[in-house]
Amino acid sequence: MTSEELRDTTNKVSRATAIILLCAYIMFLWYNLRTHNSIFDEVLEKEENKDEDGQKEHFRPKLTLFESILAIAVSLTLVSLSAYFLVEQISSIVERGVPDNFMGLILVPLVEKAAEHLTAIDEAWDNQINFALFHCLGPSIQTALLNAPLVVLVGWGLGKEMNLNFEIFMVVLLVLSILVVGNFLRDGKSNYMEGGLCVLVYVIIAVTT
């Protein structure tokens, strides 16, 4: 098989996989929001009752529909501008010696998810562990089942060569991360030892990239 044939095969497999992942994400949303939403609602309602600060916020005036739409529009504009300037600076940062893998796996996600990280820390501090897990694991699921497949399909539509052909080292890191986090969450409890080990795994990934 020539390199051209191998590349074509990789692209075809990646596009088929991307479609399957999108179907999995749609099924996940249907399960989470439609057929079994009562399970998640019950858990999240218990978490809300734990937060005394959150109880006080219920008495604050709510935004009107127009104010909400305006806030969303302003937020989307600012996020889009931030993303644009961030992407513009990536090449200059890489030219200064920062590895591509470190840039993609560590720096960009930290900047992109900074608000969600702070929210998860605040919720964990208030003993709202399920909320914190939703904010930690939700974006990871969205990236794996929605963002990555969309990049492949949009690239396909634009005639750009985008595929899911990751290096074996990255795949191993992903599998190990899933196994570590899944094992810690299996018993429904956690402690500072397990949290510290998760941080150490993250540091190892950052160092090895």
C-alpha positions in Angstrom: 0.0 0.0 0.0 1.4 3.4 -1.0 1.5 6.4 1.3 -1.3 8.0 -0.8 -3.5 5.0 -0.4 -2.7 4.8 3.3 -3.7 8.5 3.7 -6.9 8.0 1.8 -7.8 4.9 3.9 -7.0 6.9 7.2 -9.2 9.7 6.1 -12.1 7.4 5.2 -11.9 5.6 8.5 -11.7 8.9 10.4 -14.7 10.3 8.7 -16.7 7.1 9.4 -15.6 7.1 13.0 -16.5 10.8 13.3 -20.1 10.1 12.2 -20.3 7.2 14.7 -19.0 9.4 17.5 -21.6 12.1 16.6 -24.3 9.5 16.8 -23.0 8.4 20.2 -23.1 12.0 21.4 -26.7 12.4 20.2 -27.6 9.2 22.0 -25.9 10.5 25.1 -27.8 13.8 25.0 -31.1 11.9 24.4 -30.4 9.7 27.4 -29.3 12.5 29.6 -31.9 15.1 28.7 -34.9 13.1 27.6 -35.4 9.5 28.6 -33.5 9.4 31.9 -33.3 13.1 32.9 -35.2 12.4 36.1 -32.2 10.5 37.5 -29.9 13.5 36.9 -32.4 16.1 38.1 -32.9 14.3 41.4 -29.1 14.2 42.0 -28.6 17.8 41.0 -31.5 19.0 43.1 -29.9 17.5 46.2 -26.7 19.3 45.3 -28.4 22.6 45.0 -29.8 22.3 48.5 -26.3 21.9 49.9 -25.2 25.3 48.7 -26.3 28.0 51.2 -24.9 30.8 48.9 -26.9 29.4 46.0 -30.1 29.6 48.1 -29.5 33.3 48.6 -29.1 33.8 44.8 -32.6 32.6 44.2 -33.9 35.8 45.7 -31.9 38.0 43.4 -33.7 39.7 40.4 -33.6 37.6 37.3 -32.7 38.9 33.8 -35.4 39.5 31.3 -35.5 37.7 28.0 -34.0 40.7 26.1 -31.3 41.1 28.7 -30.5 37.3 28.5 -30.3 37.4 24.7 -28.1 40.5 24.9 -25.8 38.9 27.5 -25.4 35.8 25.3 -24.6 37.9 22.2 -22.0 39.9 24.1 -20.5 36.8 25.6 -20.3 35.0 22.2 -18.6 38.0 20.7 -16.0 38.3 23.4 -15.4 34.5 23.3 -15.0 34.5 19.5 -12.5 37.4 19.7 -10.6 35.7 22.5 -10.4 32.5 20.4 -9.3 34.4 17.3 -6.5 36.1 19.1 -5.5 32.9 20.9 -5.2 31.0 17.6 -3.3 33.9 16.0 -0.6 33.7 18.8 -0.2 29.9 18.7 2.3 29.9 15.8 4.5 32.6 17.4 4.5 30.6 20.7 5.5 27.4 19.0 8.3 29.2 17.2 9.8 30.1 20.5 10.3 26.5 21.4 7.1 25.4 23.0 6.2 21.9 21.8 3.0 21.4 19.7 1.8 18.6 22.0 2.3 20.8 25.1 0.5 23.6 23.5 -2.5 21.5 22.4 -2.8 19.3 25.5 -1.9 21.7 28.3 -1.9 25.4 27.5 -4.9 25.8 25.2 -7.2 23.7 27.3 -6.2 25.5 30.5 -7.0 28.9 28.9 -10.2 27.6 27.2 -11.6 25.9 30.3 -10.3 28.3 33.0 -13.8 29.4 34.0 -15.1 25.9 34.2 -12.2 24.8 36.3 -12.8 27.7 38.8 -16.5 26.8 38.9 -15.7 23.2 39.6 -13.3 24.1 42.4 -16.0 26.4 43.9 -18.6 23.7 43.8 -16.3 21.1 45.3 -15.5 23.6 48.1 -19.3 23.9 48.8 -19.5 20.1 48.9 -21.4 19.9 45.6 -19.3 17.1 44.2 -21.7 16.0 41.5 -21.9 19.5 40.1 -18.1 19.6 40.1 -17.9 16.3 38.3 -20.4 17.5 35.7 -18.2 20.5 35.0 -15.0 18.4 34.8 -16.2 15.3 32.9 -18.9 17.0 30.7 -16.4 19.1 28.6 -14.2 16.0 28.2 -17.2 14.0 26.8 -18.1 16.9 24.6 -14.6 17.2 23.2 -14.3 13.5 22.5 -17.8 12.9 21.0 -18.6 16.3 19.5 -15.7 18.7 18.9 -13.2 16.2 17.4 -15.7 14.6 15.0 -17.0 18.0 14.0 -13.4 19.1 13.1 -13.0 16.1 10.9 -16.4 16.5 9.1 -15.9 20.3 8.7 -12.5 19.7 7.3 -14.0 17.1 4.9 -16.6 19.6 3.7 -13.9 22.3 3.2 -11.6 19.9 1.4 -9.0 20.0 4.2 -7.3 16.8 5.3 -8.4 16.3 8.9 -8.3 12.9 10.6 -8.3 11.0 13.9 -4.9 9.4 13.3 -3.3 10.2 16.7 0.1 9.1 17.8 0.2 5.9 19.8 1.6 7.8 22.8 -1.4 10.1 22.9 -3.8 7.2 22.6 -2.1 5.4 25.5 -2.3 8.6 27.6 -6.0 8.9 26.8 -6.7 5.3 27.8 -4.7 5.5 31.0 -6.5 8.8 32.0 -9.9 7.2 31.4 -8.9 4.1 33.5 -7.6 6.2 36.4 -10.6 8.6 36.6 -13.1 5.8 36.0 -11.5 3.7 38.8 -11.7 6.5 41.2 -15.4 7.3 40.4 -16.5 3.7 40.5 -17.3 3.5 44.2 -19.0 6.9 44.3 -16.6 8.3 46.9 -13.3 10.2 46.8 -10.7 11.7 49.0 -7.6 13.9 48.9 -5.4 10.9 48.0 -7.3 10.1 44.9 -7.5 13.8 43.9 -3.8 14.1 44.4 -3.1 11.1 42.2 -5.2 12.6 39.5 -3.2 15.8 39.7 0.0 13.8 39.5 -1.2 12.0 36.4 -1.9 15.4 34.8 1.6 16.6 35.7 3.1 13.5 34.2 1.2 14.1 31.0 2.3 17.7 31.0 6.0 16.7 31.5 6.0 14.0 28.9 4.5 16.2 26.2 
